[in-house]
């Protein structure tokens, strides 16, 4: 059961997360779990896992969708908007600002402090895997599913491999995990009506069909909206998967050159929050109006809109679905598979980009100790990791 709260409360919590959540989608889920489940008890572990499972199924940025879901359940649709705003706007504004100074700011992807953030991300994801595995993979079947999903993700390192792991996890759970006591302990009361949900789903479909037709008129504004809206609903697996879609959308058209694109992408990985806010940078630096701040905000909204509409359309039915015995069994398998995907993400790209030597391993171990056993706030560990890496570089 999620307790109802205020929009202002939701905004403050996710604004803090938007300013401190480094490390990509897997790390974000770890930060969310600590803030929402462990410290504030807005939801229990099983409810949080079910929301993560739903957002893994849907196209779009999973971590942002989890934030929006929690915001909606906590404070209605305004709460969902507040959660998205708080989590996304800090990085979006940073990237818009960088877009204005893109010719003056050099590549910072090799800065020591940034590498420190990547090291701490290893500890954050390891903590999430540790805690979620103990709850969601407590027996041989689910532990095996977890490892199998990780192996599948390694074998097929693409969105297809991730989707396949989730689908197989659900199918195996449906067949083999139906005799376990149901997990849901309370209701996920969604304040959105089913009528509004149907309207949201219809809006998603209408825009998906109409925007390509409207963009054919030659309007740069409509072409921008169509390109970023399409990228938003074709992405499974997080912001990194959106990179080739966005690259094909903005470079061949001549809106942005490749060097400008890659410069922005490097900086997008240096700021906290979701990688989808890279769209704000692209809209800022595009060669034709609308560009600048207005172009950045248009592209940011366009890339998030499809996942938002899908989430609003499905979330009101989710509590009913997750209580059905067959769905519960499938969810147990899906949740175990999600832990496996987090385990795979812990190795690549999180470990491989963060741990490059014995010094990094030492910093990472201390960060893990601070998070798991000393129970230190993640933002303190993040800052300490960046400072230590800078001092010892």
C-alpha positions in Angstrom: 0.0 0.0 0.0 1.4 3.4 -0.9 0.5 6.2 1.4 -0.9 9.4 -0.2 1.2 12.5 0.0 1.6 16.0 -1.4 2.8 17.0 -4.9 5.4 19.3 -3.2 6.7 16.3 -1.2 7.1 14.2 -4.4 8.8 17.1 -6.2 11.4 17.6 -3.4 12.2 13.9 -3.2 12.7 13.5 -6.9 14.5 16.8 -7.3 17.0 15.5 -4.8 17.3 12.3 -6.8 17.6 14.3 -10.0 20.6 16.2 -8.6 22.4 13.1 -7.1 21.5 10.0 -9.2 24.6 9.3 -11.2 25.4 6.0 -13.0 22.6 5.2 -15.5 19.3 3.4 -15.2 20.5 0.4 -13.1 22.0 2.8 -10.6 18.8 5.0 -10.6 16.7 2.0 -9.6 19.1 1.5 -6.7 18.8 5.1 -5.6 15.0 5.0 -5.9 14.8 1.8 -3.8 16.8 3.4 -1.1 14.8 6.7 -1.1 11.3 5.2 -1.6 11.3 1.7 -0.1 14.1 1.7 2.6 13.9 5.2 4.0 10.4 6.5 3.4 8.4 3.3 3.1 6.2 4.7 0.4 5.9 1.2 -1.0 7.0 -2.3 0.1 9.7 -4.3 -1.6 7.2 -6.4 -3.6 5.2 -3.4 -4.8 8.4 -1.6 -5.9 9.6 -4.7 -7.8 6.2 -5.0 -9.5 6.4 -1.4 -10.7 10.0 -2.0 -11.9 8.7 -5.1 -13.8 5.9 -3.1 -15.5 8.3 -0.3 -16.5 10.8 -2.9 -17.9 8.0 -4.2 -20.2 7.1 -0.8 -21.5 9.2 1.1 -24.1 10.9 4.2 -22.9 13.3 5.1 -20.1 12.5 2.6 -17.3 14.0 4.6 -14.4 12.0 7.7 -15.4 8.8 5.6 -15.7 9.4 4.2 -12.2 9.7 7.8 -10.9 6.5 8.8 -12.7 4.7 5.7 -11.4 5.7 6.4 -7.8 4.7 10.0 -8.2 1.2 9.1 -9.6 0.6 6.6 -6.9 1.7 9.0 -4.2 0.0 12.2 -5.4 -2.1 11.5 -8.5 -1.3 12.7 -12.0 0.2 16.0 -10.7 2.5 13.9 -8.6 3.6 12.0 -11.6 4.4 15.2 -13.5 6.2 16.5 -10.4 8.3 13.3 -10.1 9.3 13.6 -13.8 10.0 17.3 -13.5 12.2 16.9 -10.4 14.1 13.9 -11.8 14.6 15.1 -15.3 14.9 18.9 -15.3 18.3 19.3 -13.5 20.1 17.3 -16.2 18.0 18.8 -19.0 18.9 22.4 -17.9 22.6 21.4 -17.6 22.6 20.0 -21.1 20.7 23.0 -22.6 23.3 25.2 -21.0 26.1 23.1 -22.4 24.4 23.3 -25.8 24.8 27.1 -25.7 28.5 26.8 -24.9 29.2 23.6 -26.9 32.0 25.3 -28.9 33.8 26.5 -25.8 33.5 23.5 -23.4 36.0 20.7 -24.0 35.5 17.0 -23.5 35.2 16.1 -19.8 34.6 12.4 -20.2 38.1 11.6 -18.8 37.9 14.0 -15.8 39.0 12.2 -12.5 35.9 13.4 -10.6 33.7 11.9 -13.3 35.5 8.6 -13.0 34.9 8.7 -9.3 31.1 9.0 -10.0 31.4 5.9 -12.2 33.1 4.0 -9.4 30.4 4.9 -6.9 27.8 3.8 -9.5 29.3 0.3 -9.2 28.6 0.3 -5.5 25.1 1.6 -5.9 24.1 -1.0 -8.5 25.8 -3.8 -6.4 23.7 -2.7 -3.4 20.5 -2.8 -5.5 21.4 -6.3 -6.8 22.3 -7.5 -3.3 19.0 -6.2 -1.7 16.7 -7.2 -4.5 18.2 -10.6 -4.9 17.6 -11.4 -1.2 13.9 -10.6 -1.6 13.1 -11.6 -5.2 15.4 -14.6 -5.7 15.1 -16.6 -2.4 14.9 -20.1 -3.9 16.8 -22.2 -6.5 14.3 -21.6 -9.3 14.4 -17.8 -9.1 18.1 -17.7 -8.4 18.6 -19.8 -11.5 16.3 -17.5 -13.5 18.3 -14.5 -12.3 21.6 -16.0 -13.5 20.0 -17.3 -16.7 18.7 -13.8 -17.5 22.2 -12.3 -16.9 23.7 -14.9 -19.2 21.1 -14.2 -21.9 21.8 -10.4 -21.6 25.6 -11.1 -22.0 25.0 -13.4 -25.0 22.6 -10.9 -26.7 23.8 -7.5 -25.5 20.9 -5.5 -27.0 17.3 -4.5 -26.3 16.2 -7.7 -27.9 18.2 -9.8 -25.3 16.7 -7.8 -22.4 13.2 -8.2 -23.7 13.8 -11.9 -24.3 15.1 -12.4 -20.8 12.0 -10.7 -19.3 9.5 -12.6 -21.5 11.2 -15.9 -20.8 11.3 -15.1 -17.1 7.6 -14.4 -17.1 6.9 -17.6 -19.0 9.0 -19.8 -16.7 7.4 -18.1 -13.7 3.9 -18.7 -15.0 4.7 -22.4 -15.4 6.9 -23.1 -12.4 6.2 -20.5 -9.7 2.4 -20.7 -9.3 2.5 -22.6 -5.9 4.2 -19.8 -3.9 2.2 -17.6 -1.5 1.1 -14.4 -3.2 3.4 -11.5 -2.7 1.1 -8.4 -2.8 0.3 -7.2 0.7 -1.6 -4.0 -0.1 -3.3 -2.2 -2.9 -1.6 0.1 -5.3 -4.5 2.6 -5.5 -4.1 4.5 -8.7 -6.0 7.8 -8.7 -6.3 7.9 -12.5 -9.7 6.7 -13.8 -9.9 3.9 -16.4 -11.6 6.3 -18.8 -8.6 8.6 -18.6 -6.4 5.6 -19.1 -8.2 4.7 -22.4 -8.0 8.3 -23.5 -4.2 8.2 -22.8 -3.7 5.0 -24.8 -5.8 6.4 -27.7 -3.7 9.6 -27.7 -0.5 7.5 -27.9 -1.8 5.6 -30.9 -3.2 8.7 -32.7 0.1 10.6 -32.3 2.2 7.6 -33.5 0.1 7.4 -36.7 -0.5 11.1 -37.3 2.9 12.7 -36.6 4.7 11.0 -39.5 2.0 12.2 -41.9 2.1 15.7 -40.5 5.9 15.8 -40.6 5.8 15.1 -44.3 4.5 18.7 -44.8 8.1 19.8 -44.4 7.7 21.7 -41.1 10.9 21.5 -39.1 8.9 21.7 -35.8 6.7 18.7 -36.8 9.8 16.8 -38.1 11.5 17.4 -34.7 8.5 16.3 -32.7 8.0 13.2 -34.9 11.7 12.1 -34.7 11.9 12.4 -31.0 8.4 11.0 -30.3 9.3 7.9 -32.5 12.6 7.5 -30.7 10.7 7.5 -27.4 8.4 4.6 -28.2 11.0 2.5 -30.1 13.5 2.3 -27.2 13.7 -0.7 -24.8 16.5 -0.9 -22.3 17.3 2.7 -21.4 18.7 5.8 -22.8 21.9 4.2 -24.3 19.6 2.2 -26.7 18.2 5.6 -28.0 21.6 6.7 -29.2 21.6 5.0 -32.6 17.9 6.1 -33.2 18.7 9.7 -32.4 21.9 9.6 -34.4 20.0 8.4 -37.5 17.3 11.0 -36.9 19.4 14.2 -36.5 22.7 13.6 -38.4 21.6 12.5 -41.9 19.0 15.2 -41.9 21.8 17.8 -41.4 20.3 19.2 -38.2 23.5 18.4 -36.2 27.0 17.3 -37.2 28.5 14.1 -35.7 31.1 15.9 -33.6 28.5 18.1 -31.9 26.4 15.0 -31.3 29.2 13.0 -29.6 30.3 16.0 -27.5 26.8 16.3 -26.1 26.5 12.6 -25.5 29.8 12.6 -23.5 28.5 15.4 -21.3 25.1 13.7 -20.9 26.9 10.8 -19.2 28.6 13.2 -16.8 25.4 14.7 -15.3 23.0 13.1 -12.9 19.5 12.0 -13.9 18.2 10.1 -17.0 20.1 9.9 -20.3 16.9 10.7 -22.2 17.5 14.3 -21.3 20.2 14.2 -24.0 17.2 15.1 -26.2 17.2 18.6 -24.7 20.8 19.2 -25.8 20.0 18.0 -29.3 17.0 20.4 -29.6 19.1 23.2 -28.4 21.9 22.9 -31.0 19.8 21.9 -34.0 20.6 24.3 -36.9 17.0 25.5 -37.7 14.4 27.1 -35.5 13.0 26.0 -33.1 16.3 25.6 -31.3 17.8 27.1 -28.2 15.8 26.7 -25.0 12.5 26.3 -26.8 13.9 23.6 -29.2 15.5 21.8 -26.2 12.2 21.7 -24.2 10.2 20.6 -27.3 12.5 17.7 -28.0 12.6 16.8 -24.3 8.8 16.6 -24.0 8.5 14.8 -27.4 10.8 12.0 -26.4 9.2 11.4 -23.0 5.5 11.8 -24.1 4.9 8.3 -25.6 6.2 6.5 -22.5 4.2 8.9 -20.3 1.0 8.2 -22.2 1.6 4.4 -22.2 2.2 4.5 -18.4 -0.9 6.5 -17.6 -2.9 4.1 -19.9 -1.7 0.9 -18.2 -1.0 1.9 -14.5 -4.8 2.0 -13.5 -5.1 -1.7 -14.5 -1.8 -2.8 -13.0 -3.0 -3.5 -9.4 -5.8 -5.8 -10.7 -3.5 -7.6 -13.0 -0.8 -8.2 -10.5 -3.3 -9.9 -8.1 -4.3 -12.6 -10.5 -2.6 -15.9 -9.6 -1.2 -16.4 -13.1 0.1 -12.9 -13.3 1.6 -13.2 -9.8 3.5 -16.3 -10.9 4.7 -14.6 -14.1 5.8 -11.5 -12.1 7.9 -13.6 -9.8 9.7 -14.9 -12.9 9.9 -11.4 -14.4 11.3 -9.9 -11.1 14.0 -12.6 -10.9 14.9 -11.8 -14.5 15.0 -8.1 -13.8 17.5 -8.8 -11.0 19.5 -10.8 -13.5 19.5 -7.8 -15.9 20.7 -5.6 -13.1 23.4 -8.2 -12.4 24.4 -8.0 -16.1 24.4 -4.2 -16.0 26.6 -4.3 -12.9 29.3 -5.9 -15.0 28.7 -4.0 -18.2 28.6 -1.1 -18.6 28.8 -0.1 -14.9 31.8 -2.2 -13.8 33.7 -2.1 -17.1 33.5 1.7 -17.3 34.1 2.3 -13.6 36.7 -0.2 -12.3 39.9 0.1 -14.3 42.5 -0.9 -11.6 43.1 -1.8 -8.0 42.7 1.8 -6.8 39.2 1.9 -8.3 38.3 -1.5 -6.8 39.4 -0.3 -3.4 37.2 2.9 -3.6 34.3 0.8 -4.9 34.6 -1.7 -2.0 34.6 1.2 0.6 31.6 2.8 -1.1 29.7 -0.5 -1.0 30.6 -0.9 2.7 29.3 2.6 3.3 26.0 2.0 1.5 25.2 -1.5 2.7 26.6 -1.8 6.2 27.1 1.8 7.4 23.8 2.9 5.8 25.3 6.2 4.7 23.1 8.4 2.4 23.9 7.8 -1.2 24.5 11.5 -2.0 27.3 11.6 0.6 28.9 8.5 -0.9 28.6 10.0 -4.4 30.4 13.2 -3.4 33.0 11.4 -1.4 33.8 9.1 -4.3 34.2 12.0 -6.7 36.5 13.8 -4.2 38.6 10.7 -3.4 39.1 10.0 -7.1 40.1 13.6 -7.8 42.6 13.6 -5.0 44.2 10.3 -5.8 44.3 10.8 -9.6 
